Amino acid sequence: MILNKNSNKNAPDQAKKRLISTKWLFSLWFSLAISFCSFIYLTRKDGIFSRREQLLLLVVCFGFLVFFRIGLFNHHHPVYRQKEIILFSILISSYYVIRFASSLHPFLYAGTNLEITVSNLQSQSTIELDWAYWATEPQHMSADANDYQHSQDMRLDQLKTDVSWSFTDNRTLITQSNQAKIQVPGDVVRLFVPVFHFKIKNGNGTLSIRYNGSNKDFNLSSDHRESLFVLGYTSSNLSRFVSYSLFLLAFAGIFVCIAFFTQFFYALKVIPKEWWSAFASFALPISILLGICAIQKIYPFGEKTFFVVDMNQMYSDMLAYLKTIFSEQNNLVYTFSKNLGGDMLTPFAFYLGNPLNFIICLFPAADLPKVVSFLVLFQYGICGFTAQIYFQKKIPNSYSSLIFSTTYALMAYNLVNAENMHFITGAVWLPLTALGIEQIVERNRPFLLGCASTHGPLQNNDSLYDGVRVAWRKSRD
């Protein structure tokens, strides 16, 4: 009996210790996930993780660790559906890593310096290093340097060379000495492969590449093989497995962190429930479409854009003209960009009247396809938001209205007209128009319908005028 009493007393303490350990574990996971994504961002150009960046990333990781432990997990609000959230995040991250494995650069573990040594060089022979660059590894491991895509040139004066090497007038490196060495500093982790192009004149020679305990020899001959691309350190099957596992854990950590933060702020009840549902109605259609864009490799996850069919042949010129109104001597009333000049107000009312289109004027003309892709996704989100306003009046204090608002935003009419984005505007304003009609009929309040109808003349939306006519007839009856 005494043992049972002691065990019952120790049970709450053990549960509390497990809870504290779990909180520290989640805090460490989230901070490392954010630090990992920061690492990818810092090394996206040259693939080099410098000492300064390492120190900065260490400070960021520690700062987020303290923030999550003290800020997020220092409160007593429970997190619901932990296992389901973690499992779902891992499944989504796994799909992303497998689907886009070719876009994820594997890590190259360069614990020691990469060393290139010249040997067996005949007298009067000269070896020249005329080009070096950083390259991305192919999806499948290869020993052929031609399979490695050029990413960025490497400055030869940044390489560590001994006195046997010298610069020419063309800023290339040459040597006539055996045991001449070139070193590339090892920064533990890199994302790109160093590739070197050597040439030999008047004889034969050997290049020895040494890194991480491995050694490779390449023979050069002025008779048979006078130039050669030489690979530096490359990844292995183990390094690729570790790299993809880190990507999976980092992405899953970001998703779980977002879910926990959402539950945390919802439990505080600082933001009203209606605001949460309004934000969800805007974010859900965009999130679903971003997932579809990722699968189909549409921007921002690929090179494809919404510039197809009518958008590419006609609307793109209209949108480009809208930018010239502010950057050149064009206006919305009359234009000389047509053959002999003509009216511009009518095309503006039909194609360009949406105020969101003016966002294009803030970006360069070369980024027009990218900006339009975001505008299309943004309009789907607004469409779900306005539908949520209508359905919340019908189904108050319930998240089930999100089902109807999301399906409304992603209905076939909207998706088919992705390349005719000015047609989506009618679907955006239709829920507000319908709600305004009901307020006229039921409460004799024309304010909402009047506000929604003011957008009609700008967008030439027949649906709004039809709504006004229906409301007028019902009010007379």
N, C-alpha and C positions, 0 to 999 in steps of 0.2 A: 504493500500500500504506500509506503514511503517513497519507493522508486516511482510509482505512478504519479504521485503528487509532484515530485521533482521534475519528472518529464513533462507534466502539464504546465509547470511554471516556466520551463525552458522553451516550450513550443512557441510562444509569442516572440521571444527573443530571437530564435532561429528564423522564424518567418520574417522578422524585421530585417535581419542580416541578409537574408536572401533577396528581399526587396531592394535593399540598398545596393547590393552587388549587381542586381539586374539594372538598376538605374545607371550605375557607373558603366556597365557594359553597353547599354544603349547610347549613352553620351559619347563614349569612345568610338562606337561604330559611326554615329552621325558625324562627329568631328573629323574622323579619318576619311569618310566618304566625301565631305566637302573639300578637304585638303587634297584628296586625289583628283577631283575635278579641277581644282585650282592648279594642280601640277600639270594636268593635260593642257590647260589654257596657257600657262607660262611657257611651255615647251612646244607649242603648236607650230612655231615658225622654223626654228633651227634644231629642235630636238635636244638641246643642251640644257642640263639642269645645273646651273652654276651654284657656287657656294653662297652667294648672296640670296638667290632664290630659295635655296635649302633653308637658310636661316629665317627668311620671311615666311616660308610655309610652316616651319616649326612654331613660330609665334601665332600664326593663324589657327593651327591645329589646337594649340593650348588654349587660345582665347575661346574658340567654339566649345571646347571640352568644358571649360568653366561655365560658359553661358548655358549650355544644355543642362548641366548638372544642377546649377543654382537656379536658373530661370525656368526651365521646362519641367524638370523632375523634382523640384523642391516643394511642389504643391501636392495636395492630397487628392487631386482629381484622378480617378482611375481611368485607365485606357482600355476601352472595350475592343473586343475582337482582335487581340494582339496576334494570336496565331494565324488567324485568317488574313490579316493585313500583311504579315511577314511572308506568308506563303504566296499570296497573290503578287506581292512586289517581286519576289524571287522568280515567279513564273514569267511576269512581264519582262523583267531584266534578262532572263535567259533567252526569251524569244528575240529581244533586241540584239543581244550579243551574237546569237547564231545567225540572225538575219543580216546583220551588218558587220560580220566578222572582217570583211575586206576593207572596211573603213576604219577599223580599230587597229592602230599600229601596235604590234607587240613590243614589249620592252627588251632592250638590249643591255645585258648586264656586263658592263665594262669596269670590273673592279681594278684592273691594272691598266697601264698605258699601252696603247697600240703602238708597236714598234716595227718599223720597216727597215731592213738592213740589206745593203748591197754587198754581194759576194761574187766570187769567180769572174770578176770584171777584167777583161783583157786590156793590155796596154793600148793607149790611144783611143780607147772606147769611152763614150760619154753617155750617161743616162740622164734623161731630162724628165722632170715632173711638170707638165704644162697645164694640167687641169685637175681639180679636185672638187667634189660636191657631195652634198648630203642627199640621200635617196631613200625612198620608202620601199619597204620590203613587199614582195608580191604575196598574194594570199597563200600560195603554195611555195614551200621552201625550194630555193633554186641556187645553184652555184654559178649561174651565168649572170654576169654583170649587166647584160642588156635587158634582163627582166626587172631590173630595179629602176623605178621611175625617178627622174631628177626632181628634187624639191627645192634646193637652194645651193648656190655656189659657195665654196669654201675658200676663204682668203688664205693664200699660201704663206703670207707673212705671219699668220697666227700659229703655224706649225712649229714645233720645237725641232730644230736641226742642229747638227754639230758643225764644226768649222769646215768640213769637207764639202758642204753644199754652198752654193753661191747663187745670187740672182742675176739674171740676164737683163738686157734692156727691155725685153717684153714681159718682165716680172715673172719669169718661170724659173724653177730651180734646176740646176745642173750639178753633176759631180763626175769626177774621173777617178775616184778613190774607192778601194775596197773597204768594207766595214763602215761606210758612210750610213748614218742613221737618221731617220725621221720618226718623231714621236707625236702621237695624238693623245692628249690627256684623257684619262679615264675618269668619268664623273659618276661612277656607280650605275646610273640609269640613263639611257638615251632612247630616243624614239626613232632615229634615222640611222641609216647605214652610211659610213664614209666610203666613197668610191674614188680611186686615184687612177689617173691616166699617165702611164710612163711610156717613154720612147727611148730607143737606143740607137747610137750611131757608131759605125766602124767596129763591129765585133759582137761579142756575146757577153752575157751577164745573168745573174740570178738575183731575184728579189725574195727575201724571206719575211713573211708576215707572222708576227708573234703577238698573241693576246690571250689572256685568261688560261695560260698553260698550254695552248695549242700552237702549232707551228705549220705554216704552209709555204711552199717554195714555188716560184714562177720563173720560168726561163725566158729570156729575151735574146733575140738574134737579129742582126741587121740583114741577114740573108733570108730568113723565113718569117720571123715574128718581131718586127721592129717596133710595134706599138701594142699596148696591152692595157685593158681595164682591170684594176685590181680591187677586190672587195676587202673592206675592213672587217670588223667583228659583225657577225650575223646572229640571228636568234636560233635557238634550238627548240625541239619539241617540248622540253620541260619549261623553257622560258615562255613559250607561247601559251602553254596550259596555265601557268601562273598568271600571265598577263590577262587572259580572258576571264580567269576566276576573279581577279581584282576588279576588272570592269563590272562583272556581275554583282559583286558585293557592294561596290560603290553606287551603282545605279539603284540597287534594291534599298540601300541605306537612304538615298535621297527620297525615294518614294515613301518609305516608312516614316521618315522624318516629317514629310509634308502631311501625311495622314495623322500622325500624333499631334502635330501643331494645330491642325484643324480641330481635332477633338478637344485640345486644351483650350483654345479660344472659345469654342462652342460651350464648354462647361463653365467658363467664367461668366457667360451671359452678358458680356459687354456689348456684343452685337446682337440686335434683335433677330428672331427666327426668320422674319420675313426678308431681312437683308441676306441671310445665308442662302435662302432659297432663290433669291434674285441673282446672287452671284453664281450659284450653281447652275441656274438656267442659262447664264451667259457662258460659263466655262465648259459645261458638258458638251454642247455641240462642237465647240472648237477643239476640245480634247479628242473627241471621237474622230473628227476630220484630220487632226494631226496624226493620229494613229494610222488612218487610211493613207495619208500622204507618206508616212514612213514605209508602209508596205509597198506602195506603188512608186516609191522613190521620187516623189514630187517635192519641190522646194517647200520648206527648208531642209529636207532630208535627201534631196537629189537635184538633178539638173533640170527636170521637167517643171514647167510652170502652167498657169491657166491661160497662157497665150496660145490658144488654139481656135480654129474656125473663125467666128466673127470677132472674137477678142483680138486675134492677131491681124486680121485683114482690115478691120474698120475701127474698132473702139480704141485700139492702141494709138492711132493717129489723133483721135479726138483727145485722149488723155495727155498725149505729148503736147498738143496745142494748148491745153489748159495751163501747162507750166510756162509756155512762152508769153502768156498774158503778163506775168510778173517779171520775166527775165528779158523780154524783147518788146518791141512796139506793136503788140497785138491787143485786141480788146474783144469783149463779148458781144458787141452790137454789130460790128461790120468787120470783115476781114478781106485782105487782099491775098491770102494764102490760097484761095480758090483760083480757078483759071483766070477769070476777069473780075474777081471780087464778088462778094455777096453777103447775104445775111448770115449772122452767126448766132443770134439769139435763139432761133428755133432749134438748131442742133444742140445748143447748150441746155435748153429746157428738157430735151428728151434724153440726152446721153450723159450730161455732165452736171445736172442740177443737184446731185447729192452732195451735201457739204463735206462728207468724208473724202470726196475725190480731191479736195484741195490739199490734203496731206501729201499728195504727189509732188506738190511744188516745193516741199522741203528737202527733196532728195535729188541726186543727179539723174539725168535722163537715162544713163546706162543701167540704173537700178530700177527702172520702171517695171519690168516683169516681176521682180521680187516684191516691190511695194504693192502691186496689184494683187499678188497672191495673198499677202497679209490682209489687204482690204476685203477680199472675198471671204476669208475666214472670219474676219471681224464682223461682217454683215450677217453671217450665220449666227454668231453669238448674240447680236442685237435682236435678231429675229426670235431666238429663244427667249430673250429677256422680255420683249413686248408680249409674247404669247403667255409668259408666266404672269405678267400683270393681269391679263384677262382671266386666266384659269384660277388665280388666287381669289378672285372675286366669286368664282363659282365653287371652289373647294377651299375655303379658308382654313388656316392653321393645319395644313397637311402638305407633306412632301410629295404626295402622289401626283400633284400638279406638274412636277418636274418631268414625269413620264410623257405627259401630253405636250408640254412646251418643247421638249427635246425632239419628239417625233414630228412636231409641227415645223421646227427649224430644219430638220433633215428630210422633209418630205420630197418626193420625186420632182415636183415642180422646181424647188430650189436647187437641187443637185444638178438637174439637167441644165439649168440656166447659170451654171458657174461661169461660163464664158460670156454670158449676158447679164452682168452683175447689176445693171440698172433695173432689170426685171425683179430682182430679189427685193428691191426697196418697197414694192407694192405689198409683198408678204410681210415686211417689217411693220408697215403702218396699218395693215388690215385688222389686227386684234384691237388696237386703240380706236380705230374707226368703229368696229363692232361694239366696243364698250361704250363709245360715245353715243351711238345710236340707241343703245339700251337705256342710257341715262336720260336721253331726250324723251323716250317713250314712257319710262317708268317714273322719272322724277322731274321731267321738264327742265333739264339742265343741259344747255347746248355748249358749255365751255369746252369740254374735252373733244367733242366732235369738231368744234371750230378750230382748236389747236391742231388736231390731226389733219384737217382739211387744208390748212394753210400750206402744207407740204405738197399738196396735189398739183398746183400750178407750176411748181418748180420741177416736178418729176413727171408730169403728164401721166399720172396714174388714173386710169379709168375706173379702177375698183373703188377709189375714194369717192368719185362723183356718183357712182352707182349707189354707194352707201348713203350718201346725202339724199338722193332721190327717194330711196326706200324709207328713210327716216321721215322725210317730209310727207310722204303719202300716209304713213302710219299715224303721224301726229294729226293729220287732217281727219283721218277716220275716227 
